[in-house]
Amino acid sequence: MKKLGFLSFGYWSSGAGSQVRSAKDSLVQSVELAVAAEEIGIDGAYFRIHHYADQQMSPFPLLSTIAAKTTRLEFGTGVIDMRYENPLYLAEEAAELDLLSGERLQLGVSRGSPEHADRGYRYFGHVPREDQTDAEMAREHTDLFLRAIEGEPIADPNPMFGRSGKLPITPQSATLRERVWWGAGNLDTAVWAASQGLQLMSSTLIMDEKGLPFDELQLEQIEGFRAAWRDAGWSWAPQVSVSRSITPIVDDLSAAVFGHNRGREGVGQIEGITSRFGPQFAGPPEQLVDQLRADVALQAADMVLLTVPNQLGVEFNARQLEAVRAIGDELGWSAPAVASGSV
């Protein structure tokens, strides 16, 4: 049994074939796809966050709108770059949205990926200390954020209000701490995430090339995370999500755009680190069932995030989600969807 969600990069452009021409298009269509996903029986809607780019960047207005227009769907980020964040303000925003939505927020955070701006976090007012890397600053921000949502007293009180003892950030959402995820790029960061009680998000990129197939490399990451979680003894259950590019060929557009894909993996350099890129699965649904069944990391995960080509529009991606949902039913990921009007 697995949850199935979609992960959108929220791109917009005026290029040929784009159905998402502006930031407004991206935001409105993201909400529309989330609503359609809930109707199809998809479990979650997730969004990549990138600053200084034609993508989603400040997620809470979007997620709040999705919360208001859905009732069951979980929603979240994959991931927020903590180098850019004020941890205490993030704690307030996250708790408020979680309470308003009936505790449906799944908040993915991390050190972040390469950005369009050179150390763009500087312009947001965040500069690493001389003895600190930007990754260490991101973890420091994350630590303060976690302490804040746990209710740790932080601020000295103003004497005129007659309070004694330090004050915590408010409001508090009792279970939010259990639904914070860390986007881990290799085995070491997956193990670190477990030591912090952070759920694991593993994407279609692993910065830990060892000559293994992508799914085996990712399985090593998952197993290391779960072993470290057991050692840490957290009181809530560990969860792992993996991202996959899965395109069932179900219509002329999917055949034209993705029919040539052969599912090859790739190896390249990211920030000077040799990294492995996962394959794109494209083909007839019955073929994909066999391919996905053989993916050992996919079988080990608790949630599958389907990366969607959002610029092809809501209707195309809704058809894709419906087709992948049917593939998931065939693979036993969840109970079959109940047809509309059925009892």
C-alpha positions, 0 to 999 in steps of 0.5 A, spaced: 500 500 500 502 506 497 500 513 497 500 516 490 502 524 489 504 529 483 510 533 484 510 539 479 515 544 478 510 549 476 514 552 470 511 557 466 514 560 459 511 563 452 515 557 448 512 553 443 507 548 446 506 551 453 499 551 456 502 555 462 504 562 459 505 566 465 505 566 473 498 567 474 497 561 469 502 556 473 498 558 480 491 557 477 493 551 473 496 548 479 490 549 483 486 546 478 490 540 477 490 539 485 482 539 485 482 534 479 487 530 483 483 529 489 477 527 484 481 522 481 483 519 488 490 521 488 493 522 495 497 528 494 499 535 491 507 537 491 510 543 488 518 544 487 520 551 490 526 555 486 527 562 487 529 567 481 526 562 476 519 562 472 517 557 477 513 556 484 517 560 489 513 562 495 508 556 497 504 558 502 499 562 498 498 556 493 498 551 498 492 555 502 488 556 496 489 548 495 487 547 502 480 551 501 478 548 495 479 540 497 477 536 503 482 530 503 488 531 499 494 532 502 499 538 499 506 540 500 513 542 498 518 538 495 522 542 497 523 549 501 530 551 500 532 552 508 538 557 506 532 562 504 528 561 510 526 565 516 525 559 521 520 562 526 516 565 521 516 559 517 514 555 523 508 560 524 506 560 517 506 552 517 502 551 523 497 556 521 496 552 514 496 546 518 491 547 523 486 551 517 487 545 513 485 539 518 493 537 518 494 535 511 500 539 510 506 535 508 512 540 508 518 538 505 525 542 506 532 541 505 539 545 503 536 546 496 539 545 489 543 549 485 539 556 484 539 561 478 542 566 483 549 566 485 548 565 493 541 568 492 539 567 499 544 573 501 539 578 498 534 574 503 538 577 509 541 570 510 549 569 510 553 563 513 558 565 518 565 565 516 566 558 520 559 555 516 557 553 509 551 554 506 549 547 507 550 548 515 546 554 515 540 550 512 541 545 517 541 550 523 535 554 520 532 547 520 534 545 527 531 552 529 524 551 525 523 544 528 524 547 535 519 552 534 514 547 531 515 543 537 513 549 542 520 550 545 520 557 549 524 561 545 523 569 546 524 573 552 518 576 555 516 583 555 516 585 563 510 590 562 505 584 560 507 580 567 509 574 564 515 570 566 519 565 562 521 565 555 515 565 550 514 559 544 512 561 537 504 560 536 500 557 534 502 550 535 499 544 530 500 538 535 502 533 529 506 537 524 513 535 527 511 528 524 510 531 517 516 534 516 520 531 510 528 532 508 530 532 501 536 527 501 541 527 495 545 521 498 546 516 503 549 520 508 544 526 508 538 520 509 541 517 515 542 524 518 534 526 516 533 520 520 537 522 526 533 528 526 526 525 526 525 528 519 521 523 513 525 522 507 524 525 500 528 522 495 528 524 488 530 522 481 537 525 482 542 522 487 548 525 488 552 519 490 554 515 484 557 508 485 556 504 479 549 501 481 542 502 477 538 508 480 533 504 483 538 500 487 542 506 489 536 509 492 534 502 495 540 503 499 538 510 501 532 508 504 534 502 507 540 506 511 534 511 513 530 506 516 536 503 520 538 510 522 530 511 524 530 505 528 536 507 532 534 514 533 527 511 537 523 516 534 515 515 537 512 516 530 513 511 524 518 513 518 515 515 511 519 515 505 517 518 498 520 517 491 519 521 485 518 518 478 517 520 471 512 516 469 508 517 462 503 512 460 502 513 452 494 513 452 493 519 447 496 522 441 499 528 445 503 523 450 505 519 444 508 525 440 512 528 446 514 522 450 513 516 445 521 516 443 523 515 450 527 509 452 528 510 459 535 510 460 539 513 466 544 518 466 550 520 469 553 527 470 556 532 474 552 537 479 556 542 483 562 538 482 559 531 484 558 525 480 550 524 480 546 519 477 539 521 474 533 516 474 530 514 468 523 516 465 518 511 464 514 512 458 510 506 454 503 503 454 500 502 461 501 494 461 508 495 459 509 500 465 506 495 470 512 490 469 517 496 469 515 499 475 514 492 478 521 491 477 523 497 481 526 495 487 526 502 490 519 504 488 517 497 491 520 499 498 517 506 498 511 509 502 509 514 497 510 515 490 511 522 487 509 523 480 513 528 476 508 532 471 510 536 465 505 542 468 506 546 461 502 541 457 496 543 461 491 541 466 487 536 462 493 532 459 496 531 466 489 529 469 489 524 464 496 522 466 494 522 473 488 517 472 492 512 468 498 512 473 492 511 478 490 505 474 497 502 474 498 503 481 491 499 482 494 494 478 501 494 482 497 493 489 499 500 491 492 502 494 485 500 494 481 501 487 478 507 486 471 507 487 467 509 481 463 516 481 456 515 484 457 508 486 455 506 493 
